[in-house]
Amino acid sequence: MLFIEWSLDSGWEKPQIKPLENLSVHPAISAFHYAVELFEGMKAYRGVDGKIRLFRPRLNMDRMLRSAVRATLPGFDKEELLECIRKLVEVEKEWVPYSTAASLYIRPTLIGTEPSLGVKKPSKALLYVILSPVGPYFSSGTFNPISLWADPKYVRAWKGGTGDCKLGGNYGSSIYAQREAMELGCQQVLWLYGEDHQITEVGTMNLFLHWQNEDGEEELATPPLDGIILPGVTRQSILDLAHKWGQFKVSERYITMSDLIAALKDRRVKEMFGAGTACVVCPISTILYMGEHLHIPTMENGPKIATRFLKQLTDIQYGREDSEWAVMVS
């Protein structure tokens, strides 16, 4: 693991790479009591050429620094931290799976370690990074469609909140709704927002809709970064690829459940899928909303677009396609 301590008096200490061990902290630290903490999620991939790559890691560093500012945790040099992570993966390179269906998950974490019960900016903090080999994120398989439960009684994030930061509190508070979704036979929550039931995110993923929009245009749409949407690395990569292809309209726009239902009735929906580091791309087949099961024809349509994104992204990650998005480790 990578281990770096910080204090208001001394700043950042010398980074250490050492064997994984339990943390010894004061029981009053602010991470425990006030959720003054954040994390990131990224992966290392062993390519078909045997080389190990990170995928657009500077976007993770950008987001981690923004989260740190929002949580009143100390800032850091993004390039220095990335180099520390690269070195950690290099040291632990044998843990990167020899497989193009698996990867090494990297979890940078920054916690407030102020040994005080005061609700305030911490004077001490700890940044650490742990690693774990991972296979497919969903037990149903890497590219099997998932079912969603959409109910406006639970909200993941709100304007002026922290939904655009990767803070643990955003995730812990979502578990209750996720449990209810599973009790209703669904695999993930489709998070809604506002009185018009805007579609925001899917579980811990960003959401994309490929459809014929209200104006008859073929469009790939995803909710805009308005403060309640997490700026995902995979989300940005899909938008960048779609713009590069130039084959249909690409929009960051609001989509409501009413918009979706109308499009389903008019047979204008082609595909709907989630996107994130863990799953890359995950097709959606059903939404349970207001007691009604809405069938999404993702699989009937290939899913051509979702499959194309999955292929190009994984081709870059595993070295089958050269790209500046891939950062070499070794």
Residue pairs with C-beta under 8 A, 6 or more apart in sequence:
1 17
1 18
1 19
1 20
1 21
1 88
1 128
1 129
1 130
1 131
2 15
2 16
2 17
2 84
2 85
2 88
2 127
2 128
2 129
3 15
3 16
3 17
3 18
3 126
3 127
3 128
4 12
4 13
4 14
4 15
4 16
4 84
4 126
4 127
4 128
5 12
5 13
5 113
5 124
5 125
5 126
5 127
6 12
6 13
6 74
6 124
6 125
6 126
6 127
7 13
7 123
7 124
7 125
8 123
8 124
9 123
12 74
12 76
15 84
17 84
17 87
17 88
17 91
20 130
23 126
23 128
25 31
25 113
25 126
26 113
26 115
28 115
28 116
28 117
29 111
29 112
29 113
29 114
29 115
30 36
30 112
30 113
30 114
30 116
30 120
30 122
31 37
31 111
31 112
31 113
33 117
34 112
34 119
35 167
35 168
35 169
35 172
36 71
36 72
36 73
36 111
36 112
36 114
36 122
37 71
37 73
37 109
37 110
37 111
37 112
37 167
37 168
38 64
38 67
38 68
38 71
38 73
38 109
38 110
38 165
38 166
38 167
38 168
39 107
39 108
39 109
39 110
39 166
39 168
40 60
40 63
40 64
40 67
40 106
40 107
40 108
40 109
40 166
41 60
41 105
41 106
41 107
41 166
41 277
41 278
42 54
42 55
42 57
42 60
42 85
42 105
42 106
42 108
42 233
42 277
43 54
43 55
43 103
43 104
43 105
43 106
43 134
43 277
43 317
44 52
44 53
44 54
44 89
44 96
44 103
44 104
44 106
44 329
45 52
45 53
45 54
45 55
45 96
45 103
45 104
45 317
45 318
45 319
46 52
46 96
46 97
46 98
46 99
46 103
46 318
47 53
47 317
47 318
47 319
47 320
48 100
48 318
48 319
48 320
49 319
51 319
51 328
51 329
51 330
52 89
52 90
52 93
52 96
52 328
52 329
52 330
53 317
53 318
53 319
53 326
53 327
53 328
53 329
54 85
54 86
54 89
54 106
54 326
54 327
54 329
55 233
55 316
55 317
55 325
55 326
55 327
56 233
56 236
56 237
56 325
56 327
57 82
57 85
57 327
58 78
58 82
58 327
59 233
59 236
60 108
60 233
61 78
61 79
61 81
61 82
62 78
63 165
63 166
63 231
63 233
64 78
64 81
64 108
64 110
64 166
65 75
65 76
65 78
66 164
66 165
67 73
67 110
67 165
67 166
67 167
68 74
68 75
68 76
68 110
69 75
70 162
70 165
70 167
71 110
71 112
71 162
71 165
71 167
72 112
72 121
72 122
73 110
73 111
73 112
73 122
73 125
74 110
74 125
76 127
81 108
81 127
84 129
85 106
85 108
85 129
86 327
86 329
88 129
88 131
89 96
89 104
89 106
89 131
89 329
89 330
90 329
90 330
92 104
92 131
93 329
93 330
95 104
95 131
95 133
96 103
96 104
96 133
97 103
97 104
97 133
100 314
100 318
101 135
101 136
101 142
102 133
102 134
102 135
103 133
103 134
103 317
104 131
104 132
104 133
104 134
105 131
105 132
105 133
105 134
106 129
106 131
107 129
107 130
107 131
107 132
108 127
108 128
108 129
109 127
109 128
109 129
109 130
110 125
110 126
110 127
111 125
111 126
112 122
112 124
112 125
113 122
113 124
113 125
113 126
114 120
114 122
114 123
114 124
115 124
134 278
136 142
136 279
137 278
137 279
137 282
138 144
138 146
138 187
138 279
138 282
140 146
140 187
142 279
142 280
143 281
143 282
143 283
143 307
143 310
144 283
145 282
145 283
145 284
145 285
145 286
145 298
145 299
146 187
146 188
146 274
146 282
146 283
146 284
146 285
147 185
147 186
147 187
147 188
147 284
147 285
147 286
147 287
147 288
148 181
148 186
148 187
148 188
148 189
148 190
148 202
148 284
148 286
148 287
148 288
149 180
149 181
149 184
149 186
149 188
149 189
149 190
149 287
149 288
150 189
150 190
150 191
150 192
150 197
150 199
150 257
150 287
150 288
150 289
151 177
151 180
151 192
151 289
152 192
152 197
154 174
154 176
154 177
154 180
154 189
154 191
155 191
155 192
155 193
156 163
156 170
156 174
156 189
156 191
156 193
156 200
156 201
156 228
157 163
157 164
157 170
157 191
157 193
157 200
157 227
157 228
157 229
158 193
158 228
159 226
159 227
159 228
160 227
161 227
161 228
162 169
162 170
163 170
163 227
163 228
163 229
163 230
164 225
164 227
164 228
164 229
164 230
164 231
165 230
166 230
171 204
174 189
174 203
174 204
177 189
178 188
178 189
178 203
181 187
181 188
181 189
184 288
185 288
186 286
186 288
188 202
188 203
188 205
188 274
189 202
189 203
190 199
190 202
190 207
190 287
190 289
191 199
191 200
191 201
191 202
192 198
192 199
192 200
192 257
193 200
193 228
196 256
196 258
197 256
197 257
197 258
198 223
198 254
198 255
198 256
199 207
199 209
199 223
199 255
199 256
199 257
199 260
200 207
200 223
200 228
200 229
201 207
201 223
201 229
201 230
202 274
202 282
202 284
203 274
204 276
204 278
205 232
205 274
205 275
205 276
205 278
205 279
205 282
206 222
206 223
206 229
206 230
206 232
206 234
206 235
206 274
206 275
206 276
207 222
207 223
207 272
207 273
207 274
207 275
208 220
208 221
208 222
208 235
208 238
208 271
208 272
208 273
208 274
208 275
209 220
209 221
209 222
209 255
209 260
209 269
209 271
209 272
210 218
210 219
210 220
210 221
210 248
210 269
210 270
210 271
210 272
210 305
210 306
211 218
211 219
211 221
211 263
211 268
211 269
211 270
212 218
212 219
212 263
212 268
212 270
213 219
213 221
213 249
213 251
213 268
214 259
217 248
217 249
218 248
218 249
219 248
219 249
219 250
219 251
220 238
220 242
220 248
220 249
220 250
220 251
220 305
221 251
221 252
221 253
221 255
222 235
222 238
222 239
222 251
222 252
222 253
223 229
223 252
223 253
223 254
223 255
224 252
224 253
224 254
225 231
225 252
232 275
232 276
232 277
233 277
234 275
234 276
234 277
234 280
234 281
234 313
235 275
235 276
237 313
237 325
238 275
238 281
238 309
238 313
239 250
239 252
241 309
241 312
241 313
242 248
242 250
243 250
257 289
260 269
260 287
260 294
261 294
263 269
264 294
264 295
264 296
269 296
269 297
270 297
270 298
270 301
270 304
270 305
271 283
271 296
271 297
271 298
271 301
271 302
271 303
271 304
271 305
271 306
272 283
272 284
272 296
272 298
273 281
273 282
273 283
273 284
273 298
273 303
273 306
274 281
274 282
274 284
275 281
275 282
275 309
276 282
280 310
280 313
280 314
281 306
281 309
281 310
281 313
283 298
283 299
283 303
283 306
284 296
284 298
285 295
285 296
285 298
285 299
286 293
286 294
286 295
286 296
287 293
287 294
287 296
288 294
298 306
312 321
314 320
315 321
316 323
316 325
316 326
317 326
319 326
